Structures are given as structure tokens and as C-alpha cells.
Amino acid sequence: MIKIIMKKTIVLVMVCALFSGCGSRSSNEEITISPDYQINKMSVEEENESSVEEQAYIDFMEQDEYANPKTGSGELSLPYAFFDINGDGKNELIIAGGYISYQIYAYYNQQVTMIGSNKYGGDFTIYSNNHVFGWIGGHKDYYYEEYYKVTSSNAEMIAQKTWVIEPSHGKATKTTYQVHGKKSKKNLYDKTISEITKEKGITVKDLTWNNLKNKGQLDEIK
């Protein structure tokens, strides 16, 4: 009789292991919203065990009412992600949505500092081999495309393209180009950008997001 009970117990354990039907989901397991975006399902306690810079970012968002405004119930309202853009072993903070489409912060000398922001924009992409991020933005008839190289403490614009969409015919006019802060010709701009974008970029969908309520928060600005 004892042998039969033990066999049944072993079978039940194997079934549980196979189908994960017994026990709860790991609290820091990555889950998906739609098939598009991935998030971290973490408790506040687990977030507080993050790296030094990540904890500094969380404290910063909790205290700064503009970077990531709180809801009526006191929760952060915007999704955010951590990613080491410049390869120095410390993550940068990326906040998405709200009045400003994207905000990028760095942790340097024990301080959180904004190194970039994009208003009315999207197409945020990281080119990690070059330590660069880029985006496109614009409003009404003025548009821009920008690429920044990230250091430990700031982000330097390495290339920018601006243009105007004429309402009368909907075509781009008055296009200007800059490379390393100096006015340039189109061929130099294109060459600079091609060197950056020849690697596969990391997009919004590739990042792991915290505090993502629904995919619509990122669909509007991706």
C-alpha cells in the first residue's frame, strides 16, 4: 500500500513539473502584452534589489513629478526600461510616452541626469555597437531625424537632418544636414548614418518594459 501511494505521488510531481500547473508563476518572469511588447512582472521588493543605478532611477521617478507623473492612486503612469546604451556596464533609463515621447537619463557621479528627449517623435532605435540611439520627430510641418552618441555622462548629437513639409503639396523642402554639429552635405550625412545603421538596431519592441499597462502606451509613439 505504501509503495502504491509513493508511485502516485511521483506521478503527480512529474505532471506538475511538465505542465507547470502546480505552484505560482515566478514573480520576475517576463510576460508579454499582445505578441509585441515584453514587460517585467516584478514586485516592489524585487525592484528595490536592482542595481545601484536602477534603484537611483526608480527613486528619481518617485520624486520627480514631471519625468514620470503619478496617477491618482500614486502609481507611476509611464512605462520605462533600462538598457546599457554605451556599454559601460551601467544602464540608462528610458521613459516612454506622456508630453515628451521619449526621455533618456544617465546615472553619473551618483546623480540622475537627462541626456536626451524627443517631443512629437517615434522610431526610437538603439545601435549598441556604436553606443548610439536615434529617433525621428516633428510637429505640424517641421520634422527632424537625430542620432546621439552616449558617453558616461551625456549624449552628443553626431548627425541631424531637418525638413519642412509644405502644406500646399505635401513634399519635403528646406532640408538641412548636420554632422558633428557642423552643416554638411547630403552625401556626408548619408555616409555617417549608413555606418551607424548597418548593424541591426534595438527597437522599442526589443526592450523589456516596466510599468507597461497596455501596448497602446507604446503603439502611439513607437
Buried (B, 14 or more C-beta within 10 A) or exposed (E): EEEEEEEEEEEEEEEEEEEEEEEEEEEEEEEEBEEEBBBBEBEEEEBEEBEEBBBBBBEBBEEEEEBBEEEEEEEBBBBBBBBBBBEBEBBBBBBBBBEBBBBBBBBBEEEBEBBBBBEBBBBBBBBBEBBBBBBBBBEEBEBBBBBBBBBEEBBEBBBBBBBBBEEEEEEEEEEBBBBEEEEBEEEBBBEBBEEBBEEEBBEBBBBEBBBBEEBEBBEEBB
